[in-house]
Amino acid sequence: MIEKTVVVTNRLGIHARPATVFVQAAAKFQADIFLSKGDVSRVNGKSIMGVMMLAAEQGAEVLVEAEGTDAEQAVETLAELLANDFEDKI
């Protein structure tokens, strides 16, 4: 399992549009992808409902986890997306 903690930079947090971008990016990887925030249980990073249920606001620390053949690349790509305000994606 590869994991990385990232701070959400989007001023509105992970709302519908960034969640959609995240899920679409996550779907490109074969690895199983999970997100968690604080005491919220792990959610499926490939599920729009799961990602939105995190209710991750700006400044929230989110743990990105992946397990599978391309887990390392998945975590790096998705963590960068969260940390860079979804730049060039929305």
PyMOL Python script that loads the backbone (N, CA, C, O; Angstrom):
from pymol import cmd

cmd.read_pdbstr("""\
ATOM      1  N   MET A   1       0.856  -1.181   0.000  1.00  0.00           N
ATOM      2  CA  MET A   1       0.000   0.000   0.000  1.00  0.00           C
ATOM      3  C   MET A   1       0.896   1.236   0.000  1.00  0.00           C
ATOM      4  O   MET A   1       1.777   1.377   0.847  1.00  0.00           O
ATOM      5  N   ILE A   2       0.662   2.114  -0.947  1.00  0.00           N
ATOM      6  CA  ILE A   2       1.382   3.386  -1.051  1.00  0.00           C
ATOM      7  C   ILE A   2       0.441   4.468  -0.541  1.00  0.00           C
ATOM      8  O   ILE A   2      -0.749   4.453  -0.856  1.00  0.00           O
ATOM      9  N   GLU A   3       0.959   5.404   0.240  1.00  0.00           N
ATOM     10  CA  GLU A   3       0.095   6.469   0.755  1.00  0.00           C
ATOM     11  C   GLU A   3       0.842   7.787   0.854  1.00  0.00           C
ATOM     12  O   GLU A   3       2.068   7.833   0.952  1.00  0.00           O
ATOM     13  N   LYS A   4       0.053   8.860   0.824  1.00  0.00           N
ATOM     14  CA  LYS A   4       0.622  10.203   0.932  1.00  0.00           C
ATOM     15  C   LYS A   4      -0.447  11.130   1.497  1.00  0.00           C
ATOM     16  O   LYS A   4      -1.605  11.077   1.082  1.00  0.00           O
ATOM     17  N   THR A   5      -0.060  11.973   2.440  1.00  0.00           N
ATOM     18  CA  THR A   5      -0.980  12.956   3.006  1.00  0.00           C
ATOM     19  C   THR A   5      -0.812  14.267   2.252  1.00  0.00           C
ATOM     20  O   THR A   5       0.305  14.722   2.003  1.00  0.00           O
ATOM     21  N   VAL A   6      -1.946  14.866   1.895  1.00  0.00           N
ATOM     22  CA  VAL A   6      -1.945  16.087   1.091  1.00  0.00           C
ATOM     23  C   VAL A   6      -2.906  17.095   1.713  1.00  0.00           C
ATOM     24  O   VAL A   6      -3.925  16.711   2.288  1.00  0.00           O
ATOM     25  N   VAL A   7      -2.587  18.374   1.601  1.00  0.00           N
ATOM     26  CA  VAL A   7      -3.477  19.436   2.055  1.00  0.00           C
ATOM     27  C   VAL A   7      -4.281  19.930   0.856  1.00  0.00           C
ATOM     28  O   VAL A   7      -3.711  20.259  -0.185  1.00  0.00           O
ATOM     29  N   VAL A   8      -5.606  19.982   1.003  1.00  0.00           N
ATOM     30  CA  VAL A   8      -6.498  20.451  -0.067  1.00  0.00           C
ATOM     31  C   VAL A   8      -6.313  21.958  -0.227  1.00  0.00           C
ATOM     32  O   VAL A   8      -6.446  22.707   0.740  1.00  0.00           O
ATOM     33  N   THR A   9      -6.009  22.401  -1.441  1.00  0.00           N
ATOM     34  CA  THR A   9      -5.755  23.823  -1.681  1.00  0.00           C
ATOM     35  C   THR A   9      -6.922  24.555  -2.339  1.00  0.00           C
ATOM     36  O   THR A   9      -6.981  25.784  -2.290  1.00  0.00           O
ATOM     37  N   ASN A  10      -7.843  23.828  -2.947  1.00  0.00           N
ATOM     38  CA  ASN A  10      -8.975  24.480  -3.610  1.00  0.00           C
ATOM     39  C   ASN A  10      -9.751  25.301  -2.586  1.00  0.00           C
ATOM     40  O   ASN A  10     -10.101  24.792  -1.522  1.00  0.00           O
ATOM     41  N   ARG A  11     -10.019  26.559  -2.897  1.00  0.00           N
ATOM     42  CA  ARG A  11     -10.661  27.445  -1.917  1.00  0.00           C
ATOM     43  C   ARG A  11     -12.049  26.981  -1.507  1.00  0.00           C
ATOM     44  O   ARG A  11     -12.530  27.348  -0.435  1.00  0.00           O
ATOM     45  N   LEU A  12     -12.698  26.182  -2.340  1.00  0.00           N
ATOM     46  CA  LEU A  12     -14.021  25.653  -2.004  1.00  0.00           C
ATOM     47  C   LEU A  12     -13.949  24.201  -1.540  1.00  0.00           C
ATOM     48  O   LEU A  12     -14.977  23.564  -1.312  1.00  0.00           O
ATOM     49  N   GLY A  13     -12.743  23.689  -1.405  1.00  0.00           N
ATOM     50  CA  GLY A  13     -12.592  22.295  -0.994  1.00  0.00           C
ATOM     51  C   GLY A  13     -12.896  21.354  -2.149  1.00  0.00           C
ATOM     52  O   GLY A  13     -12.885  21.751  -3.315  1.00  0.00           O
ATOM     53  N   ILE A  14     -13.165  20.107  -1.808  1.00  0.00           N
ATOM     54  CA  ILE A  14     -13.480  19.116  -2.846  1.00  0.00           C
ATOM     55  C   ILE A  14     -14.998  19.077  -3.003  1.00  0.00           C
ATOM     56  O   ILE A  14     -15.675  18.245  -2.399  1.00  0.00           O
ATOM     57  N   HIS A  15     -15.516  19.981  -3.817  1.00  0.00           N
ATOM     58  CA  HIS A  15     -16.950  20.013  -4.116  1.00  0.00           C
ATOM     59  C   HIS A  15     -17.188  19.205  -5.390  1.00  0.00           C
ATOM     60  O   HIS A  15     -16.303  18.465  -5.818  1.00  0.00           O
ATOM     61  N   ALA A  16     -18.339  19.330  -5.989  1.00  0.00           N
ATOM     62  CA  ALA A  16     -18.738  18.460  -7.105  1.00  0.00           C
ATOM     63  C   ALA A  16     -17.752  18.455  -8.273  1.00  0.00           C
ATOM     64  O   ALA A  16     -17.366  17.385  -8.745  1.00  0.00           O
ATOM     65  N   ARG A  17     -17.347  19.613  -8.737  1.00  0.00           N
ATOM     66  CA  ARG A  17     -16.478  19.652  -9.918  1.00  0.00           C
ATOM     67  C   ARG A  17     -15.093  19.052  -9.647  1.00  0.00           C
ATOM     68  O   ARG A  17     -14.648  18.205 -10.421  1.00  0.00           O
ATOM     69  N   PRO A  18     -14.395  19.460  -8.575  1.00  0.00           N
ATOM     70  CA  PRO A  18     -13.106  18.818  -8.301  1.00  0.00           C
ATOM     71  C   PRO A  18     -13.241  17.321  -8.003  1.00  0.00           C
ATOM     72  O   PRO A  18     -12.361  16.535  -8.355  1.00  0.00           O
ATOM     73  N   ALA A  19     -14.331  16.931  -7.361  1.00  0.00           N
ATOM     74  CA  ALA A  19     -14.541  15.505  -7.079  1.00  0.00           C
ATOM     75  C   ALA A  19     -14.658  14.725  -8.382  1.00  0.00           C
ATOM     76  O   ALA A  19     -14.126  13.621  -8.499  1.00  0.00           O
ATOM     77  N   THR A  20     -15.350  15.295  -9.355  1.00  0.00           N
ATOM     78  CA  THR A  20     -15.496  14.647 -10.659  1.00  0.00           C
ATOM     79  C   THR A  20     -14.142  14.509 -11.345  1.00  0.00           C
ATOM     80  O   THR A  20     -13.822  13.452 -11.890  1.00  0.00           O
ATOM     81  N   VAL A  21     -13.350  15.572 -11.317  1.00  0.00           N
ATOM     82  CA  VAL A  21     -12.017  15.539 -11.922  1.00  0.00           C
ATOM     83  C   VAL A  21     -11.162  14.477 -11.234  1.00  0.00           C
ATOM     84  O   VAL A  21     -10.453  13.721 -11.897  1.00  0.00           O
ATOM     85  N   PHE A  22     -11.231  14.423  -9.904  1.00  0.00           N
ATOM     86  CA  PHE A  22     -10.443  13.442  -9.152  1.00  0.00           C
ATOM     87  C   PHE A  22     -10.844  12.022  -9.527  1.00  0.00           C
ATOM     88  O   PHE A  22      -9.982  11.185  -9.796  1.00  0.00           O
ATOM     89  N   VAL A  23     -12.137  11.743  -9.546  1.00  0.00           N
ATOM     90  CA  VAL A  23     -12.631  10.395  -9.853  1.00  0.00           C
ATOM     91  C   VAL A  23     -12.252   9.993 -11.279  1.00  0.00           C
ATOM     92  O   VAL A  23     -11.864   8.849 -11.516  1.00  0.00           O
ATOM     93  N   GLN A  24     -12.360  10.918 -12.222  1.00  0.00           N
ATOM     94  CA  GLN A  24     -11.975  10.609 -13.602  1.00  0.00           C
ATOM     95  C   GLN A  24     -10.484  10.293 -13.694  1.00  0.00           C
ATOM     96  O   GLN A  24     -10.086   9.387 -14.426  1.00  0.00           O
ATOM     97  N   ALA A  25      -9.665  11.033 -12.959  1.00  0.00           N
ATOM     98  CA  ALA A  25      -8.223  10.762 -12.951  1.00  0.00           C
ATOM     99  C   ALA A  25      -7.936   9.423 -12.280  1.00  0.00           C
ATOM    100  O   ALA A  25      -7.094   8.659 -12.754  1.00  0.00           O
ATOM    101  N   ALA A  26      -8.625   9.136 -11.188  1.00  0.00           N
ATOM    102  CA  ALA A  26      -8.422   7.879 -10.454  1.00  0.00           C
ATOM    103  C   ALA A  26      -8.807   6.672 -11.302  1.00  0.00           C
ATOM    104  O   ALA A  26      -8.181   5.616 -11.211  1.00  0.00           O
ATOM    105  N   ALA A  27      -9.835   6.833 -12.125  1.00  0.00           N
ATOM    106  CA  ALA A  27     -10.327   5.725 -12.953  1.00  0.00           C
ATOM    107  C   ALA A  27      -9.296   5.273 -13.989  1.00  0.00           C
ATOM    108  O   ALA A  27      -9.406   4.170 -14.524  1.00  0.00           O
ATOM    109  N   LYS A  28      -8.317   6.094 -14.272  1.00  0.00           N
ATOM    110  CA  LYS A  28      -7.293   5.746 -15.265  1.00  0.00           C
ATOM    111  C   LYS A  28      -6.270   4.747 -14.724  1.00  0.00           C
ATOM    112  O   LYS A  28      -5.469   4.199 -15.481  1.00  0.00           O
ATOM    113  N   PHE A  29      -6.303   4.517 -13.418  1.00  0.00           N
ATOM    114  CA  PHE A  29      -5.342   3.612 -12.795  1.00  0.00           C
ATOM    115  C   PHE A  29      -5.992   2.279 -12.459  1.00  0.00           C
ATOM    116  O   PHE A  29      -7.182   2.215 -12.149  1.00  0.00           O
ATOM    117  N   GLN A  30      -5.201   1.220 -12.524  1.00  0.00           N
ATOM    118  CA  GLN A  30      -5.698  -0.106 -12.169  1.00  0.00           C
ATOM    119  C   GLN A  30      -5.748  -0.297 -10.659  1.00  0.00           C
ATOM    120  O   GLN A  30      -6.533  -1.105 -10.163  1.00  0.00           O
ATOM    121  N   ALA A  31      -4.932   0.425  -9.938  1.00  0.00           N
ATOM    122  CA  ALA A  31      -4.846   0.287  -8.481  1.00  0.00           C
ATOM    123  C   ALA A  31      -6.172   0.635  -7.817  1.00  0.00           C
ATOM    124  O   ALA A  31      -6.954   1.432  -8.334  1.00  0.00           O
ATOM    125  N   ASP A  32      -6.406   0.021  -6.663  1.00  0.00           N
ATOM    126  CA  ASP A  32      -7.525   0.418  -5.810  1.00  0.00           C
ATOM    127  C   ASP A  32      -7.089   1.693  -5.109  1.00  0.00           C
ATOM    128  O   ASP A  32      -5.977   1.768  -4.586  1.00  0.00           O
ATOM    129  N   ILE A  33      -7.966   2.702  -5.095  1.00  0.00           N
ATOM    130  CA  ILE A  33      -7.610   4.010  -4.547  1.00  0.00           C
ATOM    131  C   ILE A  33      -8.593   4.381  -3.450  1.00  0.00           C
ATOM    132  O   ILE A  33      -9.806   4.235  -3.601  1.00  0.00           O
ATOM    133  N   PHE A  34      -8.044   4.865  -2.340  1.00  0.00           N
ATOM    134  CA  PHE A  34      -8.868   5.248  -1.196  1.00  0.00           C
ATOM    135  C   PHE A  34      -8.440   6.615  -0.691  1.00  0.00           C
ATOM    136  O   PHE A  34      -7.279   7.005  -0.813  1.00  0.00           O
ATOM    137  N   LEU A  35      -9.401   7.337  -0.122  1.00  0.00           N
ATOM    138  CA  LEU A  35      -9.142   8.627   0.506  1.00  0.00           C
ATOM    139  C   LEU A  35      -9.690   8.586   1.923  1.00  0.00           C
ATOM    140  O   LEU A  35     -10.687   7.917   2.195  1.00  0.00           O
ATOM    141  N   SER A  36      -9.035   9.305   2.819  1.00  0.00           N
ATOM    142  CA  SER A  36      -9.588   9.470   4.161  1.00  0.00           C
ATOM    143  C   SER A  36      -9.185  10.842   4.681  1.00  0.00           C
ATOM    144  O   SER A  36      -8.157  11.401   4.297  1.00  0.00           O
ATOM    145  N   LYS A  37     -10.024  11.365   5.564  1.00  0.00           N
ATOM    146  CA  LYS A  37      -9.788  12.683   6.155  1.00  0.00           C
ATOM    147  C   LYS A  37     -10.118  12.595   7.635  1.00  0.00           C
ATOM    148  O   LYS A  37     -11.251  12.292   8.009  1.00  0.00           O
ATOM    149  N   GLY A  38      -9.134  12.859   8.467  1.00  0.00           N
ATOM    150  CA  GLY A  38      -9.377  12.839   9.909  1.00  0.00           C
ATOM    151  C   GLY A  38      -9.994  11.535  10.366  1.00  0.00           C
ATOM    152  O   GLY A  38      -9.456  10.456  10.119  1.00  0.00           O
ATOM    153  N   ASP A  39     -11.130  11.648  11.034  1.00  0.00           N
ATOM    154  CA  ASP A  39     -11.782  10.458  11.574  1.00  0.00           C
ATOM    155  C   ASP A  39     -12.805   9.842  10.616  1.00  0.00           C
ATOM    156  O   ASP A  39     -13.492   8.885  10.975  1.00  0.00           O
ATOM    157  N   VAL A  40     -12.910  10.385   9.398  1.00  0.00           N
ATOM    158  CA  VAL A  40     -13.826   9.812   8.403  1.00  0.00           C
ATOM    159  C   VAL A  40     -13.216   8.518   7.880  1.00  0.00           C
ATOM    160  O   VAL A  40     -12.032   8.473   7.546  1.00  0.00           O
ATOM    161  N   SER A  41     -14.029   7.466   7.809  1.00  0.00           N
ATOM    162  CA  SER A  41     -13.481   6.205   7.314  1.00  0.00           C
ATOM    163  C   SER A  41     -13.053   6.330   5.864  1.00  0.00           C
ATOM    164  O   SER A  41     -13.424   7.269   5.159  1.00  0.00           O
ATOM    165  N   ARG A  42     -12.273   5.371   5.445  1.00  0.00           N
ATOM    166  CA  ARG A  42     -11.775   5.366   4.066  1.00  0.00           C
ATOM    167  C   ARG A  42     -12.930   5.301   3.086  1.00  0.00           C
ATOM    168  O   ARG A  42     -13.907   4.582   3.293  1.00  0.00           O
ATOM    169  N   VAL A  43     -12.796   6.069   2.012  1.00  0.00           N
ATOM    170  CA  VAL A  43     -13.796   6.033   0.945  1.00  0.00           C
ATOM    171  C   VAL A  43     -13.099   5.635  -0.347  1.00  0.00           C
ATOM    172  O   VAL A  43     -11.895   5.836  -0.507  1.00  0.00           O
ATOM    173  N   ASN A  44     -13.862   5.078  -1.252  1.00  0.00           N
ATOM    174  CA  ASN A  44     -13.359   4.662  -2.557  1.00  0.00           C
ATOM    175  C   ASN A  44     -13.043   5.910  -3.388  1.00  0.00           C
ATOM    176  O   ASN A  44     -13.927   6.726  -3.646  1.00  0.00           O
ATOM    177  N   GLY A  45     -11.794   6.055  -3.799  1.00  0.00           N
ATOM    178  CA  GLY A  45     -11.379   7.213  -4.582  1.00  0.00           C
ATOM    179  C   GLY A  45     -11.880   7.209  -6.009  1.00  0.00           C
ATOM    180  O   GLY A  45     -11.701   8.187  -6.734  1.00  0.00           O
ATOM    181  N   LYS A  46     -12.507   6.113  -6.421  1.00  0.00           N
ATOM    182  CA  LYS A  46     -13.068   6.034  -7.772  1.00  0.00           C
ATOM    183  C   LYS A  46     -14.581   6.217  -7.760  1.00  0.00           C
ATOM    184  O   LYS A  46     -15.244   6.038  -8.782  1.00  0.00           O
ATOM    185  N   SER A  47     -15.121   6.574  -6.600  1.00  0.00           N
ATOM    186  CA  SER A  47     -16.563   6.773  -6.441  1.00  0.00           C
ATOM    187  C   SER A  47     -16.852   8.248  -6.183  1.00  0.00           C
ATOM    188  O   SER A  47     -16.358   8.818  -5.210  1.00  0.00           O
ATOM    189  N   ILE A  48     -17.644   8.862  -7.044  1.00  0.00           N
ATOM    190  CA  ILE A  48     -17.975  10.281  -6.877  1.00  0.00           C
ATOM    191  C   ILE A  48     -18.665  10.520  -5.535  1.00  0.00           C
ATOM    192  O   ILE A  48     -18.393  11.517  -4.866  1.00  0.00           O
ATOM    193  N   MET A  49     -19.547   9.619  -5.143  1.00  0.00           N
ATOM    194  CA  MET A  49     -20.251   9.775  -3.867  1.00  0.00           C
ATOM    195  C   MET A  49     -19.278   9.644  -2.696  1.00  0.00           C
ATOM    196  O   MET A  49     -19.360  10.391  -1.721  1.00  0.00           O
ATOM    197  N   GLY A  50     -18.361   8.692  -2.803  1.00  0.00           N
ATOM    198  CA  GLY A  50     -17.377   8.515  -1.745  1.00  0.00           C
ATOM    199  C   GLY A  50     -16.509   9.747  -1.568  1.00  0.00           C
ATOM    200  O   GLY A  50     -16.301  10.212  -0.447  1.00  0.00           O
ATOM    201  N   VAL A  51     -16.005  10.274  -2.671  1.00  0.00           N
ATOM    202  CA  VAL A  51     -15.125  11.444  -2.614  1.00  0.00           C
ATOM    203  C   VAL A  51     -15.879  12.653  -2.066  1.00  0.00           C
ATOM    204  O   VAL A  51     -15.328  13.411  -1.268  1.00  0.00           O
ATOM    205  N   MET A  52     -17.112  12.841  -2.475  1.00  0.00           N
ATOM    206  CA  MET A  52     -17.889  13.981  -1.984  1.00  0.00           C
ATOM    207  C   MET A  52     -18.255  13.821  -0.508  1.00  0.00           C
ATOM    208  O   MET A  52     -18.381  14.813   0.211  1.00  0.00           O
ATOM    209  N   MET A  53     -18.427  12.571  -0.053  1.00  0.00           N
ATOM    210  CA  MET A  53     -18.765  12.327   1.356  1.00  0.00           C
ATOM    211  C   MET A  53     -17.646  12.759   2.301  1.00  0.00           C
ATOM    212  O   MET A  53     -17.895  12.994   3.484  1.00  0.00           O
ATOM    213  N   LEU A  54     -16.435  12.865   1.801  1.00  0.00           N
ATOM    214  CA  LEU A  54     -15.335  13.331   2.650  1.00  0.00           C
ATOM    215  C   LEU A  54     -15.575  14.750   3.148  1.00  0.00           C
ATOM    216  O   LEU A  54     -15.149  15.111   4.245  1.00  0.00           O
ATOM    217  N   ALA A  55     -16.255  15.550   2.340  1.00  0.00           N
ATOM    218  CA  ALA A  55     -16.496  16.959   2.671  1.00  0.00           C
ATOM    219  C   ALA A  55     -15.182  17.646   3.055  1.00  0.00           C
ATOM    220  O   ALA A  55     -15.101  18.337   4.070  1.00  0.00           O
ATOM    221  N   ALA A  56     -14.164  17.443   2.228  1.00  0.00           N
ATOM    222  CA  ALA A  56     -12.837  17.999   2.506  1.00  0.00           C
ATOM    223  C   ALA A  56     -12.790  19.468   2.108  1.00  0.00           C
ATOM    224  O   ALA A  56     -12.874  19.808   0.928  1.00  0.00           O
ATOM    225  N   GLU A  57     -12.656  20.329   3.105  1.00  0.00           N
ATOM    226  CA  GLU A  57     -12.616  21.762   2.869  1.00  0.00           C
ATOM    227  C   GLU A  57     -11.180  22.212   2.615  1.00  0.00           C
ATOM    228  O   GLU A  57     -10.237  21.443   2.801  1.00  0.00           O
ATOM    229  N   GLN A  58     -11.025  23.463   2.187  1.00  0.00           N
ATOM    230  CA  GLN A  58      -9.683  24.003   1.962  1.00  0.00           C
ATOM    231  C   GLN A  58      -8.878  23.884   3.249  1.00  0.00           C
ATOM    232  O   GLN A  58      -9.365  24.213   4.330  1.00  0.00           O
ATOM    233  N   GLY A  59      -7.651  23.413   3.125  1.00  0.00           N
ATOM    234  CA  GLY A  59      -6.783  23.252   4.283  1.00  0.00           C
ATOM    235  C   GLY A  59      -6.879  21.892   4.956  1.00  0.00           C
ATOM    236  O   GLY A  59      -6.077  21.578   5.835  1.00  0.00           O
ATOM    237  N   ALA A  60      -7.853  21.080   4.552  1.00  0.00           N
ATOM    238  CA  ALA A  60      -8.011  19.751   5.151  1.00  0.00           C
ATOM    239  C   ALA A  60      -6.876  18.835   4.714  1.00  0.00           C
ATOM    240  O   ALA A  60      -6.417  18.897   3.574  1.00  0.00           O
ATOM    241  N   GLU A  61      -6.429  17.988   5.632  1.00  0.00           N
ATOM    242  CA  GLU A  61      -5.425  16.981   5.296  1.00  0.00           C
ATOM    243  C   GLU A  61      -6.143  15.720   4.847  1.00  0.00           C
ATOM    244  O   GLU A  61      -6.974  15.173   5.571  1.00  0.00           O
ATOM    245  N   VAL A  62      -5.815  15.266   3.650  1.00  0.00           N
ATOM    246  CA  VAL A  62      -6.440  14.076   3.073  1.00  0.00           C
ATOM    247  C   VAL A  62      -5.346  13.042   2.826  1.00  0.00           C
ATOM    248  O   VAL A  62      -4.293  13.354   2.270  1.00  0.00           O
ATOM    249  N   LEU A  63      -5.609  11.820   3.242  1.00  0.00           N
ATOM    250  CA  LEU A  63      -4.678  10.723   2.999  1.00  0.00           C
ATOM    251  C   LEU A  63      -5.097  10.019   1.718  1.00  0.00           C
ATOM    252  O   LEU A  63      -6.221   9.528   1.611  1.00  0.00           O
ATOM    253  N   VAL A  64      -4.193   9.970   0.748  1.00  0.00           N
ATOM    254  CA  VAL A  64      -4.424   9.267  -0.516  1.00  0.00           C
ATOM    255  C   VAL A  64      -3.691   7.934  -0.420  1.00  0.00           C
ATOM    256  O   VAL A  64      -2.487   7.900  -0.163  1.00  0.00           O
ATOM    257  N   GLU A  65      -4.418   6.836  -0.626  1.00  0.00           N
ATOM    258  CA  GLU A  65      -3.828   5.498  -0.554  1.00  0.00           C
ATOM    259  C   GLU A  65      -4.135   4.745  -1.839  1.00  0.00           C
ATOM    260  O   GLU A  65      -5.197   4.922  -2.436  1.00  0.00           O
ATOM    261  N   ALA A  66      -3.207   3.914  -2.255  1.00  0.00           N
ATOM    262  CA  ALA A  66      -3.440   3.081  -3.434  1.00  0.00           C
ATOM    263  C   ALA A  66      -2.732   1.748  -3.252  1.00  0.00           C
ATOM    264  O   ALA A  66      -1.669   1.660  -2.638  1.00  0.00           O
ATOM    265  N   GLU A  67      -3.353   0.718  -3.803  1.00  0.00           N
ATOM    266  CA  GLU A  67      -2.783  -0.618  -3.752  1.00  0.00           C
ATOM    267  C   GLU A  67      -3.006  -1.278  -5.100  1.00  0.00           C
ATOM    268  O   GLU A  67      -4.132  -1.338  -5.594  1.00  0.00           O
ATOM    269  N   GLY A  68      -1.931  -1.771  -5.691  1.00  0.00           N
ATOM    270  CA  GLY A  68      -2.021  -2.419  -6.994  1.00  0.00           C
ATOM    271  C   GLY A  68      -0.790  -2.135  -7.829  1.00  0.00           C
ATOM    272  O   GLY A  68       0.185  -1.551  -7.357  1.00  0.00           O
ATOM    273  N   THR A  69      -0.858  -2.562  -9.080  1.00  0.00           N
ATOM    274  CA  THR A  69       0.315  -2.498  -9.953  1.00  0.00           C
ATOM    275  C   THR A  69       0.836  -1.086 -10.199  1.00  0.00           C
ATOM    276  O   THR A  69       2.049  -0.889 -10.270  1.00  0.00           O
ATOM    277  N   ASP A  70      -0.036  -0.116 -10.329  1.00  0.00           N
ATOM    278  CA  ASP A  70       0.396   1.257 -10.610  1.00  0.00           C
ATOM    279  C   ASP A  70       0.117   2.188  -9.428  1.00  0.00           C
ATOM    280  O   ASP A  70      -0.142   3.377  -9.613  1.00  0.00           O
ATOM    281  N   ALA A  71       0.172   1.643  -8.225  1.00  0.00           N
ATOM    282  CA  ALA A  71      -0.173   2.393  -7.015  1.00  0.00           C
ATOM    283  C   ALA A  71       0.703   3.625  -6.807  1.00  0.00           C
ATOM    284  O   ALA A  71       0.199   4.694  -6.464  1.00  0.00           O
ATOM    285  N   GLU A  72       1.998   3.482  -7.011  1.00  0.00           N
ATOM    286  CA  GLU A  72       2.904   4.610  -6.775  1.00  0.00           C
ATOM    287  C   GLU A  72       2.594   5.774  -7.709  1.00  0.00           C
ATOM    288  O   GLU A  72       2.538   6.925  -7.276  1.00  0.00           O
ATOM    289  N   GLN A  73       2.394   5.477  -8.977  1.00  0.00           N
ATOM    290  CA  GLN A  73       2.063   6.527  -9.946  1.00  0.00           C
ATOM    291  C   GLN A  73       0.702   7.139  -9.624  1.00  0.00           C
ATOM    292  O   GLN A  73       0.523   8.351  -9.746  1.00  0.00           O
ATOM    293  N   ALA A  74      -0.252   6.315  -9.215  1.00  0.00           N
ATOM    294  CA  ALA A  74      -1.591   6.804  -8.875  1.00  0.00           C
ATOM    295  C   ALA A  74      -1.528   7.787  -7.716  1.00  0.00           C
ATOM    296  O   ALA A  74      -2.113   8.867  -7.785  1.00  0.00           O
ATOM    297  N   VAL A  75      -0.826   7.421  -6.657  1.00  0.00           N
ATOM    298  CA  VAL A  75      -0.738   8.299  -5.484  1.00  0.00           C
ATOM    299  C   VAL A  75      -0.057   9.610  -5.847  1.00  0.00           C
ATOM    300  O   VAL A  75      -0.532  10.675  -5.453  1.00  0.00           O
ATOM    301  N   GLU A  76       1.033   9.558  -6.582  1.00  0.00           N
ATOM    302  CA  GLU A  76       1.741  10.785  -6.960  1.00  0.00           C
ATOM    303  C   GLU A  76       0.860  11.697  -7.809  1.00  0.00           C
ATOM    304  O   GLU A  76       0.788  12.901  -7.561  1.00  0.00           O
ATOM    305  N   THR A  77       0.194  11.131  -8.805  1.00  0.00           N
ATOM    306  CA  THR A  77      -0.651  11.919  -9.705  1.00  0.00           C
ATOM    307  C   THR A  77      -1.830  12.535  -8.961  1.00  0.00           C
ATOM    308  O   THR A  77      -2.114  13.723  -9.118  1.00  0.00           O
ATOM    309  N   LEU A  78      -2.513  11.735  -8.156  1.00  0.00           N
ATOM    310  CA  LEU A  78      -3.713  12.208  -7.467  1.00  0.00           C
ATOM    311  C   LEU A  78      -3.370  13.176  -6.336  1.00  0.00           C
ATOM    312  O   LEU A  78      -4.109  14.131  -6.099  1.00  0.00           O
ATOM    313  N   ALA A  79      -2.275  12.943  -5.644  1.00  0.00           N
ATOM    314  CA  ALA A  79      -1.844  13.863  -4.592  1.00  0.00           C
ATOM    315  C   ALA A  79      -1.488  15.217  -5.198  1.00  0.00           C
ATOM    316  O   ALA A  79      -1.811  16.260  -4.630  1.00  0.00           O
ATOM    317  N   GLU A  80      -0.829  15.200  -6.344  1.00  0.00           N
ATOM    318  CA  GLU A  80      -0.475  16.444  -7.027  1.00  0.00           C
ATOM    319  C   GLU A  80      -1.734  17.203  -7.451  1.00  0.00           C
ATOM    320  O   GLU A  80      -1.784  18.430  -7.362  1.00  0.00           O
ATOM    321  N   LEU A  81      -2.729  16.483  -7.904  1.00  0.00           N
ATOM    322  CA  LEU A  81      -3.998  17.094  -8.301  1.00  0.00           C
ATOM    323  C   LEU A  81      -4.628  17.827  -7.115  1.00  0.00           C
ATOM    324  O   LEU A  81      -5.069  18.969  -7.252  1.00  0.00           O
ATOM    325  N   LEU A  82      -4.670  17.173  -5.956  1.00  0.00           N
ATOM    326  CA  LEU A  82      -5.244  17.783  -4.755  1.00  0.00           C
ATOM    327  C   LEU A  82      -4.417  18.974  -4.270  1.00  0.00           C
ATOM    328  O   LEU A  82      -4.969  20.005  -3.888  1.00  0.00           O
ATOM    329  N   ALA A  83      -3.109  18.828  -4.288  1.00  0.00           N
ATOM    330  CA  ALA A  83      -2.221  19.862  -3.755  1.00  0.00           C
ATOM    331  C   ALA A  83      -2.112  21.081  -4.656  1.00  0.00           C
ATOM    332  O   ALA A  83      -1.761  22.165  -4.189  1.00  0.00           O
ATOM    333  N   ASN A  84      -2.406  20.918  -5.935  1.00  0.00           N
ATOM    334  CA  ASN A  84      -2.252  22.016  -6.888  1.00  0.00           C
ATOM    335  C   ASN A  84      -3.577  22.619  -7.318  1.00  0.00           C
ATOM    336  O   ASN A  84      -3.692  23.163  -8.416  1.00  0.00           O
ATOM    337  N   ASP A  85      -4.574  22.522  -6.452  1.00  0.00           N
ATOM    338  CA  ASP A  85      -5.848  23.211  -6.686  1.00  0.00           C
ATOM    339  C   ASP A  85      -6.523  22.764  -7.978  1.00  0.00           C
ATOM    340  O   ASP A  85      -7.285  23.526  -8.573  1.00  0.00           O
ATOM    341  N   PHE A  86      -6.252  21.538  -8.417  1.00  0.00           N
ATOM    342  CA  PHE A  86      -6.835  20.990  -9.640  1.00  0.00           C
ATOM    343  C   PHE A  86      -6.494  21.860 -10.842  1.00  0.00           C
ATOM    344  O   PHE A  86      -7.248  21.925 -11.813  1.00  0.00           O
ATOM    345  N   GLU A  87      -5.332  22.536 -10.762  1.00  0.00           N
ATOM    346  CA  GLU A  87      -4.873  23.445 -11.804  1.00  0.00           C
ATOM    347  C   GLU A  87      -4.894  22.784 -13.177  1.00  0.00           C
ATOM    348  O   GLU A  87      -4.484  21.633 -13.331  1.00  0.00           O
ATOM    349  N   ASP A  88      -5.372  23.516 -14.162  1.00  0.00           N
ATOM    350  CA  ASP A  88      -5.443  23.059 -15.556  1.00  0.00           C
ATOM    351  C   ASP A  88      -6.411  21.898 -15.760  1.00  0.00           C
ATOM    352  O   ASP A  88      -6.419  21.295 -16.833  1.00  0.00           O
ATOM    353  N   LYS A  89      -7.217  21.572 -14.770  1.00  0.00           N
ATOM    354  CA  LYS A  89      -8.132  20.438 -14.903  1.00  0.00           C
ATOM    355  C   LYS A  89      -9.592  20.871 -14.881  1.00  0.00           C
ATOM    356  O   LYS A  89     -10.461  20.138 -15.353  1.00  0.00           O
ATOM    357  N   ILE A  90      -9.871  22.050 -14.342  1.00  0.00           N
ATOM    358  CA  ILE A  90     -11.272  22.497 -14.241  1.00  0.00           C
ATOM    359  C   ILE A  90     -11.485  23.658 -15.177  1.00  0.00           C
ATOM    360  O   ILE A  90     -12.591  24.193 -15.256  1.00  0.00           O
TER     361      ILE A  90
END
""", "prot")
cmd.dss("prot")
cmd.show_as("cartoon", "prot")
cmd.util.cbc("prot")
cmd.orient("prot")
